[in-house]
Amino acid sequence: MESIILLVIAVGLAFGVGCLGRTRKIGFGLAFAISLFNVIVGLIAVLCSKKTENVEPKNKED
């Protein structure tokens, strides 16, 4: 039971790092994949990646 809880926490942290990677050149998928192996390494990879220049806000004005 404890291993399932740890797995859910690890995947949740990897998802968070992947979300940070969306606005960077590394992208969500690669950031998520790296973070599945090691969250710290994934976070460092995301923070070292350059930001994309054409990031548009997600909010749509109606």
HTML snippet that shows the backbone in 3Dmol.js (N, CA, C, O; Angstrom):
<script src="https://3Dmol.org/build/3Dmol-min.js"></script>
<div id="view" style="width:600px;height:400px;position:relative"></div>
<script>
const pdb = `
ATOM      1  N   MET A   1       0.821  -1.206   0.000  1.00  0.00           N
ATOM      2  CA  MET A   1       0.000   0.000   0.000  1.00  0.00           C
ATOM      3  C   MET A   1       0.858   1.260   0.000  1.00  0.00           C
ATOM      4  O   MET A   1       0.543   2.237  -0.680  1.00  0.00           O
ATOM      5  N   GLU A   2       1.957   1.229   0.777  1.00  0.00           N
ATOM      6  CA  GLU A   2       2.821   2.409   0.835  1.00  0.00           C
ATOM      7  C   GLU A   2       3.490   2.682  -0.511  1.00  0.00           C
ATOM      8  O   GLU A   2       3.707   3.834  -0.885  1.00  0.00           O
ATOM      9  N   SER A   3       3.816   1.594  -1.241  1.00  0.00           N
ATOM     10  CA  SER A   3       4.472   1.781  -2.533  1.00  0.00           C
ATOM     11  C   SER A   3       3.533   2.444  -3.544  1.00  0.00           C
ATOM     12  O   SER A   3       3.986   3.203  -4.401  1.00  0.00           O
ATOM     13  N   ILE A   4       2.247   2.168  -3.451  1.00  0.00           N
ATOM     14  CA  ILE A   4       1.283   2.805  -4.356  1.00  0.00           C
ATOM     15  C   ILE A   4       1.183   4.291  -4.051  1.00  0.00           C
ATOM     16  O   ILE A   4       1.103   5.114  -4.963  1.00  0.00           O
ATOM     17  N   ILE A   5       1.189   4.630  -2.780  1.00  0.00           N
ATOM     18  CA  ILE A   5       1.126   6.044  -2.384  1.00  0.00           C
ATOM     19  C   ILE A   5       2.371   6.778  -2.865  1.00  0.00           C
ATOM     20  O   ILE A   5       2.279   7.895  -3.373  1.00  0.00           O
ATOM     21  N   LEU A   6       3.538   6.151  -2.706  1.00  0.00           N
ATOM     22  CA  LEU A   6       4.778   6.774  -3.180  1.00  0.00           C
ATOM     23  C   LEU A   6       4.791   6.921  -4.696  1.00  0.00           C
ATOM     24  O   LEU A   6       5.305   7.908  -5.223  1.00  0.00           O
ATOM     25  N   LEU A   7       4.229   5.946  -5.395  1.00  0.00           N
ATOM     26  CA  LEU A   7       4.153   6.027  -6.854  1.00  0.00           C
ATOM     27  C   LEU A   7       3.251   7.177  -7.293  1.00  0.00           C
ATOM     28  O   LEU A   7       3.585   7.906  -8.228  1.00  0.00           O
ATOM     29  N   VAL A   8       2.123   7.339  -6.631  1.00  0.00           N
ATOM     30  CA  VAL A   8       1.207   8.443  -6.955  1.00  0.00           C
ATOM     31  C   VAL A   8       1.881   9.785  -6.687  1.00  0.00           C
ATOM     32  O   VAL A   8       1.740  10.717  -7.480  1.00  0.00           O
ATOM     33  N   ILE A   9       2.602   9.891  -5.591  1.00  0.00           N
ATOM     34  CA  ILE A   9       3.316  11.134  -5.278  1.00  0.00           C
ATOM     35  C   ILE A   9       4.390  11.409  -6.326  1.00  0.00           C
ATOM     36  O   ILE A   9       4.539  12.547  -6.771  1.00  0.00           O
ATOM     37  N   ALA A  10       5.143  10.380  -6.727  1.00  0.00           N
ATOM     38  CA  ALA A  10       6.201  10.551  -7.725  1.00  0.00           C
ATOM     39  C   ALA A  10       5.633  10.992  -9.067  1.00  0.00           C
ATOM     40  O   ALA A  10       6.190  11.875  -9.720  1.00  0.00           O
ATOM     41  N   VAL A  11       4.528  10.381  -9.480  1.00  0.00           N
ATOM     42  CA  VAL A  11       3.909  10.760 -10.762  1.00  0.00           C
ATOM     43  C   VAL A  11       3.331  12.170 -10.677  1.00  0.00           C
ATOM     44  O   VAL A  11       3.382  12.924 -11.649  1.00  0.00           O
ATOM     45  N   GLY A  12       2.784  12.526  -9.519  1.00  0.00           N
ATOM     46  CA  GLY A  12       2.266  13.882  -9.332  1.00  0.00           C
ATOM     47  C   GLY A  12       3.368  14.932  -9.408  1.00  0.00           C
ATOM     48  O   GLY A  12       3.187  15.981 -10.026  1.00  0.00           O
ATOM     49  N   LEU A  13       4.497  14.655  -8.788  1.00  0.00           N
ATOM     50  CA  LEU A  13       5.628  15.589  -8.869  1.00  0.00           C
ATOM     51  C   LEU A  13       6.162  15.679 -10.293  1.00  0.00           C
ATOM     52  O   LEU A  13       6.495  16.765 -10.767  1.00  0.00           O
ATOM     53  N   ALA A  14       6.243  14.536 -10.979  1.00  0.00           N
ATOM     54  CA  ALA A  14       6.698  14.537 -12.368  1.00  0.00           C
ATOM     55  C   ALA A  14       5.740  15.335 -13.251  1.00  0.00           C
ATOM     56  O   ALA A  14       6.173  16.040 -14.162  1.00  0.00           O
ATOM     57  N   PHE A  15       4.438  15.222 -12.981  1.00  0.00           N
ATOM     58  CA  PHE A  15       3.453  16.000 -13.734  1.00  0.00           C
ATOM     59  C   PHE A  15       3.659  17.498 -13.492  1.00  0.00           C
ATOM     60  O   PHE A  15       3.562  18.298 -14.422  1.00  0.00           O
ATOM     61  N   GLY A  16       3.942  17.871 -12.250  1.00  0.00           N
ATOM     62  CA  GLY A  16       4.205  19.276 -11.938  1.00  0.00           C
ATOM     63  C   GLY A  16       5.418  19.815 -12.677  1.00  0.00           C
ATOM     64  O   GLY A  16       5.389  20.932 -13.195  1.00  0.00           O
ATOM     65  N   VAL A  17       6.472  19.032 -12.727  1.00  0.00           N
ATOM     66  CA  VAL A  17       7.672  19.453 -13.466  1.00  0.00           C
ATOM     67  C   VAL A  17       7.361  19.507 -14.958  1.00  0.00           C
ATOM     68  O   VAL A  17       7.851  20.390 -15.663  1.00  0.00           O
ATOM     69  N   GLY A  18       6.559  18.579 -15.439  1.00  0.00           N
ATOM     70  CA  GLY A  18       6.148  18.611 -16.844  1.00  0.00           C
ATOM     71  C   GLY A  18       5.366  19.859 -17.177  1.00  0.00           C
ATOM     72  O   GLY A  18       5.535  20.433 -18.254  1.00  0.00           O
ATOM     73  N   CYS A  19       4.510  20.287 -16.263  1.00  0.00           N
ATOM     74  CA  CYS A  19       3.753  21.525 -16.476  1.00  0.00           C
ATOM     75  C   CYS A  19       4.678  22.728 -16.541  1.00  0.00           C
ATOM     76  O   CYS A  19       4.439  23.657 -17.313  1.00  0.00           O
ATOM     77  N   LEU A  20       5.725  22.719 -15.742  1.00  0.00           N
ATOM     78  CA  LEU A  20       6.710  23.805 -15.833  1.00  0.00           C
ATOM     79  C   LEU A  20       7.419  23.781 -17.192  1.00  0.00           C
ATOM     80  O   LEU A  20       7.787  24.829 -17.722  1.00  0.00           O
ATOM     81  N   GLY A  21       7.606  22.594 -17.745  1.00  0.00           N
ATOM     82  CA  GLY A  21       8.292  22.460 -19.025  1.00  0.00           C
ATOM     83  C   GLY A  21       7.473  22.895 -20.221  1.00  0.00           C
ATOM     84  O   GLY A  21       8.020  23.045 -21.314  1.00  0.00           O
ATOM     85  N   ARG A  22       6.164  23.104 -20.045  1.00  0.00           N
ATOM     86  CA  ARG A  22       5.318  23.516 -21.176  1.00  0.00           C
ATOM     87  C   ARG A  22       5.738  24.845 -21.774  1.00  0.00           C
ATOM     88  O   ARG A  22       5.642  25.034 -22.987  1.00  0.00           O
ATOM     89  N   THR A  23       6.199  25.760 -20.954  1.00  0.00           N
ATOM     90  CA  THR A  23       6.562  27.082 -21.447  1.00  0.00           C
ATOM     91  C   THR A  23       8.038  27.165 -21.818  1.00  0.00           C
ATOM     92  O   THR A  23       8.558  28.254 -22.063  1.00  0.00           O
ATOM     93  N   ARG A  24       8.700  26.044 -21.860  1.00  0.00           N
ATOM     94  CA  ARG A  24      10.121  26.018 -22.192  1.00  0.00           C
ATOM     95  C   ARG A  24      10.353  25.127 -23.396  1.00  0.00           C
ATOM     96  O   ARG A  24       9.470  24.367 -23.793  1.00  0.00           O
ATOM     97  N   LYS A  25      11.542  25.219 -23.978  1.00  0.00           N
ATOM     98  CA  LYS A  25      11.838  24.467 -25.195  1.00  0.00           C
ATOM     99  C   LYS A  25      11.863  22.964 -24.956  1.00  0.00           C
ATOM    100  O   LYS A  25      11.689  22.188 -25.895  1.00  0.00           O
ATOM    101  N   ILE A  26      12.075  22.547 -23.724  1.00  0.00           N
ATOM    102  CA  ILE A  26      12.115  21.116 -23.421  1.00  0.00           C
ATOM    103  C   ILE A  26      10.754  20.466 -23.617  1.00  0.00           C
ATOM    104  O   ILE A  26      10.678  19.293 -23.984  1.00  0.00           O
ATOM    105  N   GLY A  27       9.694  21.198 -23.382  1.00  0.00           N
ATOM    106  CA  GLY A  27       8.343  20.695 -23.584  1.00  0.00           C
ATOM    107  C   GLY A  27       7.854  19.828 -22.434  1.00  0.00           C
ATOM    108  O   GLY A  27       8.632  19.383 -21.590  1.00  0.00           O
ATOM    109  N   PHE A  28       6.555  19.603 -22.422  1.00  0.00           N
ATOM    110  CA  PHE A  28       5.934  18.829 -21.345  1.00  0.00           C
ATOM    111  C   PHE A  28       6.402  17.381 -21.347  1.00  0.00           C
ATOM    112  O   PHE A  28       6.793  16.854 -20.305  1.00  0.00           O
ATOM    113  N   GLY A  29       6.367  16.740 -22.495  1.00  0.00           N
ATOM    114  CA  GLY A  29       6.641  15.308 -22.582  1.00  0.00           C
ATOM    115  C   GLY A  29       8.027  14.924 -22.113  1.00  0.00           C
ATOM    116  O   GLY A  29       8.187  13.990 -21.326  1.00  0.00           O
ATOM    117  N   LEU A  30       9.020  15.636 -22.590  1.00  0.00           N
ATOM    118  CA  LEU A  30      10.398  15.319 -22.200  1.00  0.00           C
ATOM    119  C   LEU A  30      10.642  15.643 -20.729  1.00  0.00           C
ATOM    120  O   LEU A  30      11.314  14.885 -20.029  1.00  0.00           O
ATOM    121  N   ALA A  31      10.104  16.756 -20.263  1.00  0.00           N
ATOM    122  CA  ALA A  31      10.261  17.108 -18.852  1.00  0.00           C
ATOM    123  C   ALA A  31       9.582  16.069 -17.965  1.00  0.00           C
ATOM    124  O   ALA A  31      10.123  15.691 -16.926  1.00  0.00           O
ATOM    125  N   PHE A  32       8.403  15.609 -18.368  1.00  0.00           N
ATOM    126  CA  PHE A  32       7.686  14.590 -17.613  1.00  0.00           C
ATOM    127  C   PHE A  32       8.450  13.272 -17.602  1.00  0.00           C
ATOM    128  O   PHE A  32       8.553  12.619 -16.564  1.00  0.00           O
ATOM    129  N   ALA A  33       8.983  12.882 -18.752  1.00  0.00           N
ATOM    130  CA  ALA A  33       9.712  11.619 -18.853  1.00  0.00           C
ATOM    131  C   ALA A  33      10.980  11.631 -18.004  1.00  0.00           C
ATOM    132  O   ALA A  33      11.275  10.656 -17.314  1.00  0.00           O
ATOM    133  N   ILE A  34      11.720  12.718 -18.053  1.00  0.00           N
ATOM    134  CA  ILE A  34      12.930  12.820 -17.237  1.00  0.00           C
ATOM    135  C   ILE A  34      12.566  12.806 -15.762  1.00  0.00           C
ATOM    136  O   ILE A  34      13.258  12.187 -14.953  1.00  0.00           O
ATOM    137  N   SER A  35      11.495  13.477 -15.416  1.00  0.00           N
ATOM    138  CA  SER A  35      11.080  13.571 -14.019  1.00  0.00           C
ATOM    139  C   SER A  35      10.551  12.249 -13.480  1.00  0.00           C
ATOM    140  O   SER A  35      10.583  12.024 -12.270  1.00  0.00           O
ATOM    141  N   LEU A  36      10.069  11.376 -14.347  1.00  0.00           N
ATOM    142  CA  LEU A  36       9.639  10.052 -13.885  1.00  0.00           C
ATOM    143  C   LEU A  36      10.825   9.254 -13.341  1.00  0.00           C
ATOM    144  O   LEU A  36      10.672   8.466 -12.408  1.00  0.00           O
ATOM    145  N   PHE A  37      12.001   9.459 -13.924  1.00  0.00           N
ATOM    146  CA  PHE A  37      13.190   8.768 -13.436  1.00  0.00           C
ATOM    147  C   PHE A  37      13.760   9.441 -12.199  1.00  0.00           C
ATOM    148  O   PHE A  37      14.121   8.766 -11.234  1.00  0.00           O
ATOM    149  N   ASN A  38      13.846  10.779 -12.220  1.00  0.00           N
ATOM    150  CA  ASN A  38      14.378  11.518 -11.079  1.00  0.00           C
ATOM    151  C   ASN A  38      13.810  12.938 -11.137  1.00  0.00           C
ATOM    152  O   ASN A  38      14.070  13.678 -12.086  1.00  0.00           O
ATOM    153  N   VAL A  39      13.048  13.304 -10.137  1.00  0.00           N
ATOM    154  CA  VAL A  39      12.369  14.600 -10.129  1.00  0.00           C
ATOM    155  C   VAL A  39      13.369  15.747 -10.077  1.00  0.00           C
ATOM    156  O   VAL A  39      13.182  16.760 -10.751  1.00  0.00           O
ATOM    157  N   ILE A  40      14.417  15.602  -9.292  1.00  0.00           N
ATOM    158  CA  ILE A  40      15.416  16.671  -9.152  1.00  0.00           C
ATOM    159  C   ILE A  40      16.114  16.922 -10.487  1.00  0.00           C
ATOM    160  O   ILE A  40      16.285  18.073 -10.888  1.00  0.00           O
ATOM    161  N   VAL A  41      16.514  15.864 -11.172  1.00  0.00           N
ATOM    162  CA  VAL A  41      17.171  16.007 -12.478  1.00  0.00           C
ATOM    163  C   VAL A  41      16.215  16.635 -13.487  1.00  0.00           C
ATOM    164  O   VAL A  41      16.622  17.486 -14.278  1.00  0.00           O
ATOM    165  N   GLY A  42      14.956  16.226 -13.466  1.00  0.00           N
ATOM    166  CA  GLY A  42      13.963  16.809 -14.364  1.00  0.00           C
ATOM    167  C   GLY A  42      13.754  18.284 -14.104  1.00  0.00           C
ATOM    168  O   GLY A  42      13.643  19.076 -15.039  1.00  0.00           O
ATOM    169  N   LEU A  43      13.701  18.657 -12.830  1.00  0.00           N
ATOM    170  CA  LEU A  43      13.539  20.069 -12.485  1.00  0.00           C
ATOM    171  C   LEU A  43      14.739  20.890 -12.934  1.00  0.00           C
ATOM    172  O   LEU A  43      14.576  22.001 -13.438  1.00  0.00           O
ATOM    173  N   ILE A  44      15.936  20.357 -12.756  1.00  0.00           N
ATOM    174  CA  ILE A  44      17.138  21.058 -13.211  1.00  0.00           C
ATOM    175  C   ILE A  44      17.131  21.203 -14.726  1.00  0.00           C
ATOM    176  O   ILE A  44      17.500  22.254 -15.249  1.00  0.00           O
ATOM    177  N   ALA A  45      16.715  20.155 -15.436  1.00  0.00           N
ATOM    178  CA  ALA A  45      16.654  20.218 -16.903  1.00  0.00           C
ATOM    179  C   ALA A  45      15.656  21.271 -17.364  1.00  0.00           C
ATOM    180  O   ALA A  45      15.920  21.994 -18.325  1.00  0.00           O
ATOM    181  N   VAL A  46      14.526  21.366 -16.699  1.00  0.00           N
ATOM    182  CA  VAL A  46      13.514  22.367 -17.067  1.00  0.00           C
ATOM    183  C   VAL A  46      14.034  23.769 -16.798  1.00  0.00           C
ATOM    184  O   VAL A  46      13.889  24.659 -17.635  1.00  0.00           O
ATOM    185  N   LEU A  47      14.634  23.968 -15.646  1.00  0.00           N
ATOM    186  CA  LEU A  47      15.117  25.307 -15.301  1.00  0.00           C
ATOM    187  C   LEU A  47      16.291  25.751 -16.163  1.00  0.00           C
ATOM    188  O   LEU A  47      16.503  26.949 -16.351  1.00  0.00           O
ATOM    189  N   CYS A  48      17.057  24.797 -16.688  1.00  0.00           N
ATOM    190  CA  CYS A  48      18.178  25.147 -17.569  1.00  0.00           C
ATOM    191  C   CYS A  48      17.733  25.360 -19.019  1.00  0.00           C
ATOM    192  O   CYS A  48      18.465  25.954 -19.812  1.00  0.00           O
ATOM    193  N   SER A  49      16.550  24.884 -19.363  1.00  0.00           N
ATOM    194  CA  SER A  49      16.030  25.033 -20.711  1.00  0.00           C
ATOM    195  C   SER A  49      15.565  26.476 -20.935  1.00  0.00           C
ATOM    196  O   SER A  49      15.069  27.135 -20.021  1.00  0.00           O
ATOM    197  N   LYS A  50      15.738  26.943 -22.160  1.00  0.00           N
ATOM    198  CA  LYS A  50      15.317  28.308 -22.487  1.00  0.00           C
ATOM    199  C   LYS A  50      13.808  28.381 -22.621  1.00  0.00           C
ATOM    200  O   LYS A  50      13.154  27.410 -23.002  1.00  0.00           O
ATOM    201  N   LYS A  51      13.269  29.543 -22.303  1.00  0.00           N
ATOM    202  CA  LYS A  51      11.827  29.760 -22.466  1.00  0.00           C
ATOM    203  C   LYS A  51      11.511  29.945 -23.937  1.00  0.00           C
ATOM    204  O   LYS A  51      12.317  30.482 -24.696  1.00  0.00           O
ATOM    205  N   THR A  52      10.320  29.492 -24.335  1.00  0.00           N
ATOM    206  CA  THR A  52       9.886  29.720 -25.709  1.00  0.00           C
ATOM    207  C   THR A  52       9.463  31.171 -25.849  1.00  0.00           C
ATOM    208  O   THR A  52       8.979  31.786 -24.898  1.00  0.00           O
ATOM    209  N   GLU A  53       9.649  31.705 -27.034  1.00  0.00           N
ATOM    210  CA  GLU A  53       9.385  33.127 -27.246  1.00  0.00           C
ATOM    211  C   GLU A  53       7.931  33.426 -27.547  1.00  0.00           C
ATOM    212  O   GLU A  53       7.462  34.531 -27.271  1.00  0.00           O
ATOM    213  N   ASN A  54       7.212  32.475 -28.102  1.00  0.00           N
ATOM    214  CA  ASN A  54       5.839  32.739 -28.532  1.00  0.00           C
ATOM    215  C   ASN A  54       4.826  32.111 -27.574  1.00  0.00           C
ATOM    216  O   ASN A  54       3.891  31.441 -28.012  1.00  0.00           O
ATOM    217  N   VAL A  55       5.007  32.320 -26.296  1.00  0.00           N
ATOM    218  CA  VAL A  55       4.067  31.806 -25.302  1.00  0.00           C
ATOM    219  C   VAL A  55       2.895  32.761 -25.206  1.00  0.00           C
ATOM    220  O   VAL A  55       3.065  33.938 -24.889  1.00  0.00           O
ATOM    221  N   GLU A  56       1.701  32.248 -25.482  1.00  0.00           N
ATOM    222  CA  GLU A  56       0.498  33.079 -25.418  1.00  0.00           C
ATOM    223  C   GLU A  56      -0.308  32.712 -24.174  1.00  0.00           C
ATOM    224  O   GLU A  56      -0.331  31.544 -23.783  1.00  0.00           O
ATOM    225  N   PRO A  57      -0.951  33.660 -23.561  1.00  0.00           N
ATOM    226  CA  PRO A  57      -1.763  33.332 -22.397  1.00  0.00           C
ATOM    227  C   PRO A  57      -2.930  32.429 -22.772  1.00  0.00           C
ATOM    228  O   PRO A  57      -3.481  32.543 -23.867  1.00  0.00           O
ATOM    229  N   LYS A  58      -3.305  31.538 -21.870  1.00  0.00           N
ATOM    230  CA  LYS A  58      -4.382  30.588 -22.128  1.00  0.00           C
ATOM    231  C   LYS A  58      -5.771  31.209 -21.984  1.00  0.00           C
ATOM    232  O   LYS A  58      -6.748  30.645 -22.476  1.00  0.00           O
ATOM    233  N   ASN A  59      -5.871  32.345 -21.327  1.00  0.00           N
ATOM    234  CA  ASN A  59      -7.184  32.984 -21.095  1.00  0.00           C
ATOM    235  C   ASN A  59      -7.710  33.567 -22.396  1.00  0.00           C
ATOM    236  O   ASN A  59      -7.019  34.323 -23.078  1.00  0.00           O
ATOM    237  N   LYS A  60      -8.940  33.207 -22.729  1.00  0.00           N
ATOM    238  CA  LYS A  60      -9.587  33.768 -23.915  1.00  0.00           C
ATOM    239  C   LYS A  60     -10.598  34.798 -23.472  1.00  0.00           C
ATOM    240  O   LYS A  60     -11.394  34.567 -22.562  1.00  0.00           O
ATOM    241  N   GLU A  61     -10.552  35.944 -24.134  1.00  0.00           N
ATOM    242  CA  GLU A  61     -11.528  36.987 -23.821  1.00  0.00           C
ATOM    243  C   GLU A  61     -12.716  36.833 -24.744  1.00  0.00           C
ATOM    244  O   GLU A  61     -12.552  36.816 -25.964  1.00  0.00           O
ATOM    245  N   ASP A  62     -13.897  36.723 -24.192  1.00  0.00           N
ATOM    246  CA  ASP A  62     -15.102  36.538 -25.007  1.00  0.00           C
ATOM    247  C   ASP A  62     -15.782  37.864 -25.256  1.00  0.00           C
ATOM    248  O   ASP A  62     -16.815  37.912 -25.924  1.00  0.00           O
TER     249      ASP A  62
END
`;
const viewer = $3Dmol.createViewer("view");
viewer.addModel(pdb, "pdb");
viewer.setStyle({}, {cartoon: {color: "spectrum"}});
viewer.zoomTo();
viewer.render();
</script>
